[in-house]
Amino acid sequence: MGSESRGRRRRARWVNTPSSKGMSTWAWLLGAVLLSLLSVATARPPVTATEEEETTLEPEEPPTKYQISKPTVCSVHPGELVKLSCPLPEAGPITWTKDGSSLGPNNRTLIDQEWLQIRDATPKDSGLYACSAVGPLGSDTLCFIVNVTDAISSGDDEDDTERSEDAPADGEQMREYLGRGSAKHDGNVTQHS
């Protein structure tokens, strides 16, 4: 009932088979190759850039070339003086723009390097003003949003159609403010960012 082998009797040991001797030779050869690659990699000096290559390489993250500030909001009444200050550190010549167009001095506009003054402001003077300067580390820009309006908005536009509950108090505060005289309120608006 059992199976009977007819032929040469085989040994049951793996160590002495011809295929296992070939495998051990390959394992030793593979180990020697890996060991030689490892020793070559550790014996090799690190790769460094030459002096010429170092001078031409740029840093991975160059410093920011353009610095633009969050706009400062400046609200004035018509006829008042708008006075904007542009304190840029270590700046070269400062240029002023309004809504992207270059500004120059005229009969109502005075530009004195870091100061911009607009006399007798009108609603047409409203807009985005910017002062820019190019320095050794790049360009800096400060922005101003100028609003020339008859009334300064309270930010609560929902109550504009209805009379406010505290309207009498608002009137008293206004009279008190106007009663102080113009010594504290001369129309100048100086903005620093």
C-alpha positions as MATLAB code, in Angstrom:
seq = 'MGSESRGRRRRARWVNTPSSKGMSTWAWLLGAVLLSLLSVATARPPVTATEEEETTLEPEEPPTKYQISKPTVCSVHPGELVKLSCPLPEAGPITWTKDGSSLGPNNRTLIDQEWLQIRDATPKDSGLYACSAVGPLGSDTLCFIVNVTDAISSGDDEDDTERSEDAPADGEQMREYLGRGSAKHDGNVTQHS';
ca = [
       0.000    0.000    0.000;
       2.744    2.410    0.463;
       4.753    3.979   -2.236;
       7.996    2.452   -3.003;
      10.871    4.225   -4.605;
      12.460    2.417   -7.418;
      15.825    3.720   -8.140;
      18.651    5.242   -6.289;
      18.186    5.991   -2.697;
      18.501    9.709   -1.795;
      19.893   11.218    1.304;
      17.536   13.296    3.416;
      20.061   15.882    4.525;
      20.004   19.422    3.014;
      23.539   20.329    3.862;
      25.223   17.968    1.521;
      22.990   18.438   -1.511;
      24.683   20.001   -4.522;
      22.113   22.844   -4.727;
      22.706   23.883   -1.121;
      26.465   24.182   -1.683;
      25.791   26.532   -4.594;
      23.431   28.620   -2.464;
      25.971   29.075    0.296;
      28.522   30.258   -2.258;
      26.048   32.834   -3.575;
      25.195   33.999   -0.057;
      28.883   34.505    0.742;
      29.410   36.345   -2.552;
      26.392   38.625   -1.957;
      27.571   39.361    1.604;
      31.061   40.236    0.355;
      29.662   42.623   -2.299;
      27.419   44.401    0.215;
      30.279   44.683    2.704;
      32.585   46.165    0.066;
      29.921   48.707   -0.992;
      29.387   49.713    2.610;
      33.105   50.150    3.255;
      33.553   52.211    0.051;
      30.652   54.498    0.995;
      32.028   55.175    4.486;
      35.615   55.607    3.299;
      34.673   58.205    0.672;
      34.980   61.842    1.845;
      31.765   63.892    1.839;
      30.951   65.807   -1.321;
      31.400   69.567   -0.845;
      30.857   72.403   -3.247;
      33.888   74.192   -4.579;
      34.409   77.841   -3.788;
      33.178   78.809   -7.247;
      29.989   76.765   -6.855;
      29.336   78.215   -3.396;
      29.333   81.771   -4.700;
      26.838   80.973   -7.455;
      24.423   78.969   -5.308;
      21.361   80.816   -4.019;
      19.783   80.088   -0.654;
      16.856   77.691   -0.641;
      14.456   80.309    0.752;
      15.486   83.804   -0.252;
      14.441   86.562    2.150;
      11.232   88.336    1.321;
      12.023   91.093   -1.141;
       8.752   92.970   -0.800;
       7.192   93.948    2.509;
       3.656   95.303    2.254;
       1.811   96.387    5.370;
      -1.858   96.003    6.190;
      -3.553   99.271    5.165;
      -4.146  101.916    7.816;
      -7.599  103.492    7.540;
      -7.741  107.283    7.756;
     -11.119  109.073    7.708;
     -11.418  112.862    7.493;
     -14.106  115.423    6.732;
     -14.042  117.524    3.554;
     -11.861  120.607    3.945;
      -9.617  119.049    6.592;
      -5.890  118.358    6.330;
      -4.812  114.795    5.556;
      -1.360  114.076    6.933;
       0.191  110.645    6.326;
       3.520  109.517    7.764;
       5.709  106.853    6.164;
       8.372  105.807    8.712;
      10.247  103.169    6.725;
      13.473  102.098    8.463;
      16.714  102.446    6.492;
      14.808  103.466    3.406;
      16.081  105.128    0.298;
      14.018  107.694   -1.582;
      10.306  107.324   -0.808;
       7.726  107.385   -3.593;
       4.033  108.079   -2.970;
       1.162  106.688   -5.058;
      -2.618  107.038   -5.036;
      -4.631  104.149   -6.499;
      -1.464  102.931   -8.243;
      -0.592  106.252   -9.928;
       2.467  108.252   -8.920;
       1.831  111.376   -6.830;
       3.672  114.636   -7.107;
       3.389  117.933   -5.269;
       0.766  120.452   -6.413;
      -1.163  123.399   -4.962;
      -2.940  121.144   -2.377;
      -0.459  118.272   -2.030;
       2.856  118.586   -0.217;
       5.346  115.709   -0.239;
       8.291  115.946    2.133;
      10.103  112.564    1.847;
       8.270  110.564    4.546;
       5.276  112.914    4.886;
       2.317  113.429    2.561;
      -0.052  116.320    3.281;
      -3.246  117.119    1.397;
      -4.867  120.466    2.223;
      -8.618  121.039    1.888;
      -9.452  117.365    1.371;
     -12.311  116.523   -1.001;
     -14.110  113.212   -1.628;
     -11.972  112.866   -4.789;
      -8.954  112.524   -2.486;
     -10.379  109.256   -1.124;
      -8.475  106.169   -2.213;
      -5.584  103.819   -1.561;
      -2.357  105.680   -0.841;
       0.999  103.919   -0.608;
       4.537  104.949    0.177;
       7.337  102.720   -1.085;
      11.075  102.677   -0.627;
      13.790  100.393   -1.936;
      16.487   99.583    0.606;
      19.421   97.169    0.772;
      17.188   94.284    1.900;
      14.401   94.812   -0.618;
      11.338   96.973   -0.995;
       9.024   98.174    1.778;
       5.531   99.561    1.254;
       3.087  101.108    3.712;
      -0.552  101.467    2.640;
      -3.261  103.890    3.754;
      -6.960  103.891    2.915;
      -8.133  107.508    2.965;
     -11.869  108.204    3.237;
     -13.027  111.799    2.847;
     -16.692  111.785    3.892;
     -19.198  114.101    5.531;
     -19.832  111.643    8.364;
     -17.527  109.059    9.841;
     -19.293  105.692    9.816;
     -19.912  104.049   13.171;
     -19.740  100.617   11.587;
     -23.375   99.938   12.592;
     -25.152  100.352    9.265;
     -28.324   98.510   10.352;
     -29.586  101.445   12.445;
     -28.919  104.065    9.758;
     -32.544  104.022    8.526;
     -34.021  104.310   12.028;
     -33.465  106.925   14.681;
     -31.100  105.607   17.313;
     -32.373  105.166   20.885;
     -29.455  107.191   22.170;
     -29.820  110.078   19.703;
     -30.192  112.727   22.455;
     -27.022  111.440   24.119;
     -25.224  111.599   20.785;
     -26.288  115.226   20.394;
     -25.064  116.104   23.898;
     -21.726  114.456   23.251;
     -21.398  116.358   19.991;
     -22.139  119.709   21.676;
     -19.657  118.874   24.436;
     -17.029  117.981   21.835;
     -17.630  121.146   19.832;
     -17.711  123.211   23.024;
     -14.096  122.340   23.755;
     -12.988  124.406   20.820;
     -10.668  123.533   18.039;
      -7.564  123.284   20.206;
      -7.904  119.513   20.452;
      -9.408  118.962   17.031;
      -7.598  120.865   14.323;
      -8.427  118.531   11.443;
      -4.970  116.962   11.277;
      -4.881  113.232   10.989;
      -1.500  111.684   11.550;
      -1.223  107.992   10.884;
       1.662  105.808   11.977;
       1.725  102.143   11.175;
];
